[in-house]
């Protein structure tokens, strides 16, 4: 994933470059797909609204 603060790619719970915590996992209430982009409000799978 890419850090929302510094933009660098990383794996894990915290960015090793700047210390930013990974965003909480979100799921589409319509189809249950995991939403990995914190800026998405429309599910790429079913088009439903993601809060």
C-alpha distance matrix in Angstrom:
0.0 3.8 6.7 9.2 12.0 11.8 9.2 8.3 5.5 5.7 6.3 8.8 10.4 10.7 9.5 12.2 13.0 14.1 14.0 12.3 11.8 8.8 10.0 12.5 12.1 14.3 16.4 18.7 22.3 23.8 22.2 19.9 16.7 13.4 12.0 8.3 9.0 11.1 13.5 14.6 18.1 19.1 17.9 17.1 19.0 22.2 22.2 22.9 22.3 19.3 20.4
3.8 0.0 3.8 6.4 8.8 8.3 5.5 5.4 4.2 6.1 8.4 10.7 11.6 10.7 8.6 11.4 11.1 11.8 12.5 10.7 11.2 9.0 10.3 13.5 14.0 15.9 18.4 20.5 24.0 25.6 24.4 22.3 19.1 15.9 13.7 10.0 9.2 10.7 12.5 14.4 18.0 19.5 19.0 18.3 20.8 23.7 23.2 23.9 22.9 20.1 20.8
6.7 3.8 0.0 3.8 5.4 5.6 4.7 5.5 6.2 7.1 9.4 10.6 10.5 8.7 6.4 9.6 9.0 8.7 9.4 7.2 8.4 7.3 8.9 12.5 14.0 16.1 19.1 21.4 24.7 26.7 26.0 23.6 20.9 17.5 15.1 11.5 10.4 10.5 12.4 15.1 18.5 20.6 20.5 20.5 23.0 25.7 24.9 25.1 23.5 20.5 20.5
9.2 6.4 3.8 0.0 3.8 6.1 5.7 8.3 9.7 10.8 12.8 13.6 12.6 10.9 9.3 12.7 11.7 10.3 10.9 7.8 9.1 8.2 8.3 12.0 13.8 15.2 18.4 20.3 23.4 25.4 25.2 23.2 20.6 17.4 14.4 11.4 9.3 8.3 9.7 12.9 16.0 18.5 19.1 19.5 22.3 24.6 23.3 23.3 21.3 18.4 18.1
12.0 8.8 5.4 3.8 0.0 3.8 5.9 8.4 10.9 11.9 14.3 14.9 13.7 11.1 9.0 11.7 9.9 7.7 9.1 6.6 9.3 9.9 10.7 14.4 16.8 18.4 21.8 23.8 26.7 29.0 28.9 26.7 24.3 21.0 18.1 15.1 13.1 11.8 12.8 16.3 19.2 22.0 22.8 23.2 26.1 28.3 26.9 26.8 24.6 21.7 20.9
11.8 8.3 5.6 6.1 3.8 0.0 3.8 5.7 9.0 10.7 13.8 15.1 14.7 11.8 8.7 10.5 7.8 6.8 9.5 8.4 11.5 11.9 13.4 17.2 19.2 21.1 24.2 26.2 29.4 31.4 31.0 28.9 26.1 22.8 20.1 16.7 14.8 14.4 15.3 18.5 21.8 24.2 24.8 24.6 27.6 30.1 28.8 29.2 27.3 24.5 24.1
9.2 5.5 4.7 5.7 5.9 3.8 0.0 3.8 6.6 9.3 12.6 14.6 14.9 12.7 9.6 11.7 9.6 9.8 12.0 10.5 12.7 11.9 13.1 16.8 18.1 19.8 22.5 24.3 27.7 29.4 28.7 26.8 23.8 20.6 17.9 14.5 12.5 13.0 13.7 16.5 20.0 22.0 22.3 21.8 24.7 27.4 26.2 27.0 25.5 22.9 23.1
8.3 5.4 5.5 8.3 8.4 5.7 3.8 0.0 3.8 6.5 10.2 12.7 13.8 11.5 8.0 9.3 7.5 9.1 11.3 10.8 12.8 12.1 14.2 17.7 18.8 20.9 23.6 25.8 29.2 30.9 29.8 27.6 24.5 21.3 19.1 15.4 14.3 15.3 16.6 19.0 22.6 24.3 24.1 23.3 25.9 28.9 28.2 29.0 27.8 25.0 25.4
5.5 4.2 6.2 9.7 10.9 9.0 6.6 3.8 0.0 3.8 7.2 10.4 12.3 11.0 8.1 9.6 9.3 11.3 12.5 11.9 12.9 11.3 13.5 16.6 17.0 19.4 21.7 24.0 27.6 29.1 27.6 25.3 22.1 18.9 17.3 13.5 13.3 14.9 16.7 18.5 22.1 23.4 22.7 21.6 23.8 27.0 26.8 27.7 26.9 24.1 24.8
5.7 6.1 7.1 10.8 11.9 10.7 9.3 6.5 3.8 0.0 3.8 6.8 9.1 8.2 6.1 7.3 8.6 10.7 10.9 10.7 11.0 9.5 12.4 15.1 15.7 18.6 21.1 23.8 27.2 29.0 27.4 24.7 21.8 18.3 17.2 13.5 14.1 15.5 18.0 19.7 23.1 24.5 23.4 22.8 24.5 27.7 27.8 28.4 27.5 24.4 24.9
6.3 8.4 9.4 12.8 14.3 13.8 12.6 10.2 7.2 3.8 0.0 3.8 7.1 7.8 7.4 8.8 11.2 13.0 12.1 11.8 10.9 8.9 11.9 13.7 13.9 17.1 19.4 22.4 25.6 27.5 25.7 22.7 20.0 16.6 16.2 12.8 14.4 15.7 18.8 20.0 23.2 24.4 22.9 22.4 23.7 26.9 27.4 27.7 27.0 23.7 24.3
8.8 10.7 10.6 13.6 14.9 15.1 14.6 12.7 10.4 6.8 3.8 0.0 3.8 5.7 7.3 8.8 11.9 13.0 11.0 10.8 9.0 7.4 10.7 11.9 12.6 16.2 18.7 22.1 24.9 27.2 25.6 22.3 20.1 16.5 16.5 13.4 15.3 15.9 19.3 20.7 23.5 25.0 23.5 23.6 24.7 27.6 28.2 27.9 27.0 23.5 23.6
10.4 11.6 10.5 12.6 13.7 14.7 14.9 13.8 12.3 9.1 7.1 3.8 0.0 3.8 7.0 9.3 12.2 12.2 9.3 8.6 5.9 5.1 8.4 9.5 11.1 14.7 17.7 21.2 23.7 26.4 25.3 21.9 20.2 16.4 16.1 13.3 14.9 14.6 18.2 19.9 22.4 24.3 23.2 23.9 25.1 27.6 27.9 27.2 25.8 22.1 21.7
10.7 10.7 8.7 10.9 11.1 11.8 12.7 11.5 11.0 8.2 7.8 5.7 3.8 0.0 3.8 6.1 8.8 8.4 5.6 5.5 4.4 5.5 9.2 11.4 13.6 17.0 20.3 23.6 26.2 28.9 28.0 24.8 22.8 19.0 18.1 14.9 15.7 15.1 18.3 20.6 23.3 25.6 24.9 25.5 27.1 29.7 29.5 29.0 27.4 23.8 23.1
9.5 8.6 6.4 9.3 9.0 8.7 9.6 8.0 8.1 6.1 7.4 7.3 7.0 3.8 0.0 3.8 5.4 5.8 4.9 5.3 6.5 7.1 10.6 13.6 15.6 18.7 21.9 24.9 27.8 30.3 29.3 26.4 24.0 20.2 18.8 15.3 15.5 15.3 17.9 20.5 23.5 25.7 25.3 25.4 27.4 30.2 29.8 29.7 28.1 24.7 24.3
12.2 11.4 9.6 12.7 11.7 10.5 11.7 9.3 9.6 7.3 8.8 8.8 9.3 6.1 3.8 0.0 3.8 5.9 5.6 8.1 9.6 10.7 14.4 17.1 19.0 22.3 25.4 28.5 31.4 33.8 32.7 29.7 27.3 23.6 22.4 18.8 19.1 19.0 21.6 24.2 27.3 29.4 28.9 28.8 30.7 33.6 33.4 33.4 31.9 28.5 28.1
13.0 11.1 9.0 11.7 9.9 7.8 9.6 7.5 9.3 8.6 11.2 11.9 12.2 8.8 5.4 3.8 0.0 3.8 6.1 8.3 11.0 12.3 15.5 18.8 20.8 23.7 26.9 29.7 32.7 35.0 34.1 31.4 28.7 25.1 23.4 19.7 19.3 19.2 21.2 24.1 27.3 29.5 29.4 29.2 31.5 34.3 33.7 33.9 32.3 29.1 28.7
14.1 11.8 8.7 10.3 7.7 6.8 9.8 9.1 11.3 10.7 13.0 13.0 12.2 8.4 5.8 5.9 3.8 0.0 3.8 5.7 9.2 11.3 14.1 17.4 20.0 22.7 26.2 28.9 31.7 34.2 33.7 31.0 28.6 25.0 23.0 19.5 18.7 17.9 19.8 23.0 26.0 28.6 28.8 29.0 31.5 34.0 33.2 33.0 31.0 27.7 26.9
14.0 12.5 9.4 10.9 9.1 9.5 12.0 11.3 12.5 10.9 12.1 11.0 9.3 5.6 4.9 5.6 6.1 3.8 0.0 3.8 6.4 9.2 12.2 15.1 17.9 20.9 24.4 27.4 30.0 32.8 32.2 29.3 27.2 23.5 21.9 18.6 18.4 17.2 19.7 22.7 25.4 28.1 28.1 28.7 30.9 33.3 32.6 32.2 30.1 26.6 25.6
12.3 10.7 7.2 7.8 6.6 8.4 10.5 10.8 11.9 10.7 11.8 10.8 8.6 5.5 5.3 8.1 8.3 5.7 3.8 0.0 3.8 6.5 8.9 12.0 14.9 17.6 21.2 24.1 26.6 29.4 29.1 26.2 24.3 20.6 18.7 15.6 15.1 13.6 16.1 19.2 21.7 24.5 24.7 25.5 27.8 30.0 29.2 28.6 26.4 23.0 21.8
11.8 11.2 8.4 9.1 9.3 11.5 12.7 12.8 12.9 11.0 10.9 9.0 5.9 4.4 6.5 9.6 11.0 9.2 6.4 3.8 0.0 3.8 6.3 8.8 11.8 14.8 18.4 21.5 23.9 26.8 26.4 23.4 21.7 18.0 16.5 13.8 14.0 12.5 15.6 18.2 20.4 23.1 23.0 24.1 25.9 28.1 27.5 26.7 24.6 20.9 19.8
8.8 9.0 7.3 8.2 9.9 11.9 11.9 12.1 11.3 9.5 8.9 7.4 5.1 5.5 7.1 10.7 12.3 11.3 9.2 6.5 3.8 0.0 3.8 6.5 8.8 11.9 15.3 18.4 21.0 23.7 23.1 20.1 18.2 14.4 13.0 10.2 10.9 9.9 13.4 15.5 17.9 20.3 19.7 20.6 22.3 24.6 24.3 23.7 21.9 18.3 17.7
10.0 10.3 8.9 8.3 10.7 13.4 13.1 14.2 13.5 12.4 11.9 10.7 8.4 9.2 10.6 14.4 15.5 14.1 12.2 8.9 6.3 3.8 0.0 3.8 6.4 8.7 12.4 15.3 17.8 20.6 20.3 17.5 15.9 12.3 10.5 8.3 8.6 6.9 10.5 12.4 14.5 17.0 16.7 18.1 19.9 21.8 21.3 20.3 18.4 14.7 13.9
12.5 13.5 12.5 12.0 14.4 17.2 16.8 17.7 16.6 15.1 13.7 11.9 9.5 11.4 13.6 17.1 18.8 17.4 15.1 12.0 8.8 6.5 3.8 0.0 3.8 6.4 10.0 13.3 15.3 18.4 18.2 15.1 14.2 10.7 9.8 8.8 10.2 8.5 12.1 13.2 14.5 16.8 16.1 18.0 19.2 20.8 20.6 19.1 17.2 13.4 12.5
12.1 14.0 14.0 13.8 16.8 19.2 18.1 18.8 17.0 15.7 13.9 12.6 11.1 13.6 15.6 19.0 20.8 20.0 17.9 14.9 11.8 8.8 6.4 3.8 0.0 3.8 6.8 10.4 12.7 15.5 14.9 11.6 10.5 7.1 6.9 6.8 9.2 8.7 12.2 12.2 13.4 15.0 13.6 15.3 16.0 17.7 18.1 16.7 15.5 11.8 11.8
14.3 15.9 16.1 15.2 18.4 21.1 19.8 20.9 19.4 18.6 17.1 16.2 14.7 17.0 18.7 22.3 23.7 22.7 20.9 17.6 14.8 11.9 8.7 6.4 3.8 0.0 3.8 6.9 9.2 12.1 12.0 9.1 8.5 5.9 5.3 7.0 8.9 8.2 11.0 10.1 10.5 11.8 10.5 12.9 13.6 14.7 14.8 13.2 11.8 8.2 8.5
16.4 18.4 19.1 18.4 21.8 24.2 22.5 23.6 21.7 21.1 19.4 18.7 17.7 20.3 21.9 25.4 26.9 26.2 24.4 21.2 18.4 15.3 12.4 10.0 6.8 3.8 0.0 3.8 6.2 8.7 8.3 5.4 5.4 4.4 5.4 8.6 10.8 10.9 13.0 11.0 10.8 11.0 8.8 11.3 11.0 11.8 12.6 10.9 10.5 7.4 9.0
18.7 20.5 21.4 20.3 23.8 26.2 24.3 25.8 24.0 23.8 22.4 22.1 21.2 23.6 24.9 28.5 29.7 28.9 27.4 24.1 21.5 18.4 15.3 13.3 10.4 6.9 3.8 0.0 3.8 5.4 5.7 4.7 5.3 6.5 6.8 10.5 11.9 12.3 13.3 10.5 9.3 8.6 6.3 9.4 8.8 8.6 9.3 7.2 7.4 5.5 8.2
22.3 24.0 24.7 23.4 26.7 29.4 27.7 29.2 27.6 27.2 25.6 24.9 23.7 26.2 27.8 31.4 32.7 31.7 30.0 26.6 23.9 21.0 17.8 15.3 12.7 9.2 6.2 3.8 0.0 3.8 5.9 5.7 8.1 9.7 10.5 14.1 15.4 15.2 16.2 13.5 11.5 10.8 9.2 12.5 11.4 10.1 10.9 7.8 7.9 6.9 8.6
23.8 25.6 26.7 25.4 29.0 31.4 29.4 30.9 29.1 29.0 27.5 27.2 26.4 28.9 30.3 33.8 35.0 34.2 32.8 29.4 26.8 23.7 20.6 18.4 15.5 12.1 8.7 5.4 3.8 0.0 3.8 6.1 8.3 11.0 11.9 15.7 16.8 17.3 17.7 14.4 12.4 10.5 8.5 11.3 9.5 7.3 8.7 6.1 7.9 8.4 11.1
22.2 24.4 26.0 25.2 28.9 31.0 28.7 29.8 27.6 27.4 25.7 25.6 25.3 28.0 29.3 32.7 34.1 33.7 32.2 29.1 26.4 23.1 20.3 18.2 14.9 12.0 8.3 5.7 5.9 3.8 0.0 3.8 5.7 9.2 10.9 14.5 16.3 17.5 18.3 15.0 13.8 11.7 8.6 10.3 7.6 6.7 9.4 8.1 10.5 10.4 13.4
19.9 22.3 23.6 23.2 26.7 28.9 26.8 27.6 25.3 24.7 22.7 22.3 21.9 24.8 26.4 29.7 31.4 31.0 29.3 26.2 23.4 20.1 17.5 15.1 11.6 9.1 5.4 4.7 5.7 6.1 3.8 0.0 3.8 6.4 9.0 12.3 14.8 15.7 17.3 14.5 13.9 12.6 9.5 11.4 9.3 9.6 11.8 10.3 11.7 10.2 12.7
16.7 19.1 20.9 20.6 24.3 26.1 23.8 24.5 22.1 21.8 20.0 20.1 20.2 22.8 24.0 27.3 28.7 28.6 27.2 24.3 21.7 18.2 15.9 14.2 10.5 8.5 5.4 5.3 8.1 8.3 5.7 3.8 0.0 3.8 6.3 9.4 11.9 13.6 15.2 12.4 12.7 11.2 7.7 8.7 7.0 8.7 10.8 10.4 11.8 10.1 13.0
13.4 15.9 17.5 17.4 21.0 22.8 20.6 21.3 18.9 18.3 16.6 16.5 16.4 19.0 20.2 23.6 25.1 25.0 23.5 20.6 18.0 14.4 12.3 10.7 7.1 5.9 4.4 6.5 9.7 11.0 9.2 6.4 3.8 0.0 3.8 6.2 9.3 10.9 13.2 11.2 12.2 11.8 8.9 9.9 9.5 11.7 13.0 12.5 12.9 10.2 12.4
12.0 13.7 15.1 14.4 18.1 20.1 17.9 19.1 17.3 17.2 16.2 16.5 16.1 18.1 18.8 22.4 23.4 23.0 21.9 18.7 16.5 13.0 10.5 9.8 6.9 5.3 5.4 6.8 10.5 11.9 10.9 9.0 6.3 3.8 0.0 3.8 5.8 7.5 9.4 7.5 9.1 9.3 7.2 8.4 9.5 11.6 11.9 11.5 11.2 8.3 10.4
8.3 10.0 11.5 11.4 15.1 16.7 14.5 15.4 13.5 13.5 12.8 13.4 13.3 14.9 15.3 18.8 19.7 19.5 18.6 15.6 13.8 10.2 8.3 8.8 6.8 7.0 8.6 10.5 14.1 15.7 14.5 12.3 9.4 6.2 3.8 0.0 3.8 6.3 8.9 8.3 11.0 11.8 10.3 10.6 12.3 14.9 14.9 15.0 14.3 11.3 12.9
9.0 9.2 10.4 9.3 13.1 14.8 12.5 14.3 13.3 14.1 14.4 15.3 14.9 15.7 15.5 19.1 19.3 18.7 18.4 15.1 14.0 10.9 8.6 10.2 9.2 8.9 10.8 11.9 15.4 16.8 16.3 14.8 11.9 9.3 5.8 3.8 0.0 3.8 5.5 5.7 9.1 10.5 10.1 10.5 13.1 15.4 14.5 14.8 13.6 10.9 12.2
11.1 10.7 10.5 8.3 11.8 14.4 13.0 15.3 14.9 15.5 15.7 15.9 14.6 15.1 15.3 19.0 19.2 17.9 17.2 13.6 12.5 9.9 6.9 8.5 8.7 8.2 10.9 12.3 15.2 17.3 17.5 15.7 13.6 10.9 7.5 6.3 3.8 0.0 3.8 5.7 8.3 10.9 11.5 12.9 15.5 17.1 15.7 15.2 13.2 10.1 10.2
13.5 12.5 12.4 9.7 12.8 15.3 13.7 16.6 16.7 18.0 18.8 19.3 18.2 18.3 17.9 21.6 21.2 19.8 19.7 16.1 15.6 13.4 10.5 12.1 12.2 11.0 13.0 13.3 16.2 17.7 18.3 17.3 15.2 13.2 9.4 8.9 5.5 3.8 0.0 3.8 6.5 9.3 11.0 12.2 15.4 16.6 14.5 14.4 12.2 10.0 10.3
14.6 14.4 15.1 12.9 16.3 18.5 16.5 19.0 18.5 19.7 20.0 20.7 19.9 20.6 20.5 24.2 24.1 23.0 22.7 19.2 18.2 15.5 12.4 13.2 12.2 10.1 11.0 10.5 13.5 14.4 15.0 14.5 12.4 11.2 7.5 8.3 5.7 5.7 3.8 0.0 3.8 5.7 7.2 8.6 11.8 12.8 10.7 10.8 9.1 7.3 8.9
18.1 18.0 18.5 16.0 19.2 21.8 20.0 22.6 22.1 23.1 23.2 23.5 22.4 23.3 23.5 27.3 27.3 26.0 25.4 21.7 20.4 17.9 14.5 14.5 13.4 10.5 10.8 9.3 11.5 12.4 13.8 13.9 12.7 12.2 9.1 11.0 9.1 8.3 6.5 3.8 0.0 3.8 6.6 9.3 11.9 11.8 9.2 8.3 5.7 4.7 6.3
19.1 19.5 20.6 18.5 22.0 24.2 22.0 24.3 23.4 24.5 24.4 25.0 24.3 25.6 25.7 29.4 29.5 28.6 28.1 24.5 23.1 20.3 17.0 16.8 15.0 11.8 11.0 8.6 10.8 10.5 11.7 12.6 11.2 11.8 9.3 11.8 10.5 10.9 9.3 5.7 3.8 0.0 3.8 6.3 8.7 8.3 5.4 5.6 4.8 5.5 8.7
17.9 19.0 20.5 19.1 22.8 24.8 22.3 24.1 22.7 23.4 22.9 23.5 23.2 24.9 25.3 28.9 29.4 28.8 28.1 24.7 23.0 19.7 16.7 16.1 13.6 10.5 8.8 6.3 9.2 8.5 8.6 9.5 7.7 8.9 7.2 10.3 10.1 11.5 11.0 7.2 6.6 3.8 0.0 3.8 5.3 5.7 4.7 5.3 6.3 6.2 10.0
17.1 18.3 20.5 19.5 23.2 24.6 21.8 23.3 21.6 22.8 22.4 23.6 23.9 25.5 25.4 28.8 29.2 29.0 28.7 25.5 24.1 20.6 18.1 18.0 15.3 12.9 11.3 9.4 12.5 11.3 10.3 11.4 8.7 9.9 8.4 10.6 10.5 12.9 12.2 8.6 9.3 6.3 3.8 0.0 3.8 6.0 5.7 8.2 9.9 9.9 13.6
19.0 20.8 23.0 22.3 26.1 27.6 24.7 25.9 23.8 24.5 23.7 24.7 25.1 27.1 27.4 30.7 31.5 31.5 30.9 27.8 25.9 22.3 19.9 19.2 16.0 13.6 11.0 8.8 11.4 9.5 7.6 9.3 7.0 9.5 9.5 12.3 13.1 15.5 15.4 11.8 11.9 8.7 5.3 3.8 0.0 3.8 6.1 8.1 10.8 11.1 14.9
22.2 23.7 25.7 24.6 28.3 30.1 27.4 28.9 27.0 27.7 26.9 27.6 27.6 29.7 30.2 33.6 34.3 34.0 33.3 30.0 28.1 24.6 21.8 20.8 17.7 14.7 11.8 8.6 10.1 7.3 6.7 9.6 8.7 11.7 11.6 14.9 15.4 17.1 16.6 12.8 11.8 8.3 5.7 6.0 3.8 0.0 3.8 5.5 9.0 10.4 14.2
22.2 23.2 24.9 23.3 26.9 28.8 26.2 28.2 26.8 27.8 27.4 28.2 27.9 29.5 29.8 33.4 33.7 33.2 32.6 29.2 27.5 24.3 21.3 20.6 18.1 14.8 12.6 9.3 10.9 8.7 9.4 11.8 10.8 13.0 11.9 14.9 14.5 15.7 14.5 10.7 9.2 5.4 4.7 5.7 6.1 3.8 0.0 3.8 6.7 8.9 12.5
22.9 23.9 25.1 23.3 26.8 29.2 27.0 29.0 27.7 28.4 27.7 27.9 27.2 29.0 29.7 33.4 33.9 33.0 32.2 28.6 26.7 23.7 20.3 19.1 16.7 13.2 10.9 7.2 7.8 6.1 8.1 10.3 10.4 12.5 11.5 15.0 14.8 15.2 14.4 10.8 8.3 5.6 5.3 8.2 8.1 5.5 3.8 0.0 3.8 6.4 9.7
22.3 22.9 23.5 21.3 24.6 27.3 25.5 27.8 26.9 27.5 27.0 27.0 25.8 27.4 28.1 31.9 32.3 31.0 30.1 26.4 24.6 21.9 18.4 17.2 15.5 11.8 10.5 7.4 7.9 7.9 10.5 11.7 11.8 12.9 11.2 14.3 13.6 13.2 12.2 9.1 5.7 4.8 6.3 9.9 10.8 9.0 6.7 3.8 0.0 3.8 6.4
19.3 20.1 20.5 18.4 21.7 24.5 22.9 25.0 24.1 24.4 23.7 23.5 22.1 23.8 24.7 28.5 29.1 27.7 26.6 23.0 20.9 18.3 14.7 13.4 11.8 8.2 7.4 5.5 6.9 8.4 10.4 10.2 10.1 10.2 8.3 11.3 10.9 10.1 10.0 7.3 4.7 5.5 6.2 9.9 11.1 10.4 8.9 6.4 3.8 0.0 3.8
20.4 20.8 20.5 18.1 20.9 24.1 23.1 25.4 24.8 24.9 24.3 23.6 21.7 23.1 24.3 28.1 28.7 26.9 25.6 21.8 19.8 17.7 13.9 12.5 11.8 8.5 9.0 8.2 8.6 11.1 13.4 12.7 13.0 12.4 10.4 12.9 12.2 10.2 10.3 8.9 6.3 8.7 10.0 13.6 14.9 14.2 12.5 9.7 6.4 3.8 0.0
